[in-house]
Amino acid sequence: MEIIKTGDSEGITLKVNGKLSAATAEEFDAALDGAVGETRDMVLDFAGLSYLASAGLRCLIAAHKRIKAKNGRLSIINVSDAVREIFEITALEDLFDLE
């Protein structure tokens, strides 16, 4: 998995490429945690994300809670049909701002 960070204190975008699995969830969580500490609003660009496991969903839920506690916004853009289906199956599509 590759994570590319852009932005500043006004807003950060994390572009995630590859597979977000149990093996890469710790790295993803660390990137999310660092970004949450730097900004209030975050965009996750999933254009290059090919796989999302439950470990990745757990990281997303935790980041969502941290962002909401700061009155911020977490948006997920460029969600493929396969990844969107994971959000639908787990009934999490309403929790996240998916585009």
C-alpha positions in Angstrom: 0.0 0.0 0.0 1.1 3.5 -0.8 -0.2 6.7 1.0 0.5 10.1 -0.6 -0.3 13.1 1.7 -0.9 16.6 0.3 -2.4 19.7 1.9 -2.0 21.9 5.0 -3.7 22.9 8.2 -6.8 23.9 6.1 -7.3 20.4 4.8 -5.3 17.3 4.1 -5.8 14.7 1.3 -4.5 11.2 1.7 -4.4 9.3 -1.6 -4.4 5.6 -0.9 -3.1 3.1 -3.5 -3.1 -0.6 -3.3 -4.7 -2.9 -0.7 -5.9 -1.8 2.7 -5.7 -5.1 4.6 -4.8 -6.4 8.0 -1.2 -6.3 7.0 -1.3 -2.6 6.0 -3.9 -1.3 8.5 -1.3 -0.2 11.1 0.5 2.0 8.5 -2.9 3.4 7.3 -3.9 4.1 10.9 -0.7 5.9 11.6 -1.1 8.1 8.5 -4.7 8.9 9.5 -3.7 9.7 13.1 -0.9 12.1 11.9 -3.3 13.8 9.5 -6.0 14.2 12.1 -3.5 15.9 14.4 -2.6 18.4 11.7 -6.0 19.4 10.3 -9.7 19.5 11.0 -10.9 18.4 7.5 -9.6 15.4 5.6 -10.2 13.9 2.2 -9.3 10.3 1.5 -8.8 9.6 -2.2 -9.6 6.0 -2.9 -9.1 6.1 -6.7 -6.1 3.7 -6.4 -7.6 1.5 -3.6 -8.2 -2.0 -4.9 -9.2 -3.8 -1.6 -10.7 -2.8 1.7 -10.7 -5.2 4.6 -12.4 -5.0 8.0 -9.2 -3.8 9.6 -9.2 -0.8 7.2 -12.8 -0.1 8.1 -11.9 -0.1 11.8 -9.2 2.6 11.1 -11.8 4.6 9.2 -14.3 4.5 12.0 -11.7 5.6 14.5 -10.5 8.5 12.3 -14.1 9.5 11.7 -14.7 9.8 15.5 -11.5 11.8 16.0 -12.4 14.2 13.1 -16.0 14.6 14.4 -14.7 15.4 17.9 -12.8 18.4 16.3 -16.0 19.4 14.4 -14.3 18.5 11.2 -15.2 16.6 8.1 -13.9 13.3 6.6 -14.8 12.8 3.0 -13.9 9.8 0.9 -13.7 10.4 -2.9 -13.2 8.3 -6.0 -14.7 5.2 -4.4 -14.8 2.2 -6.8 -17.9 0.1 -7.0 -16.1 -2.8 -5.3 -15.1 -0.7 -2.3 -18.4 1.0 -2.2 -20.0 -2.4 -1.9 -18.0 -3.1 1.3 -19.4 0.1 2.9 -23.0 -1.0 1.8 -22.6 -4.6 3.1 -21.4 -3.3 6.5 -24.1 -0.6 6.6 -21.4 2.1 6.9 -22.2 4.0 3.8 -24.4 6.5 5.8 -21.6 7.1 8.3 -19.1 8.3 5.7 -19.4 11.1 3.1 -18.7 8.9 0.0 -18.2 10.5 -3.4 
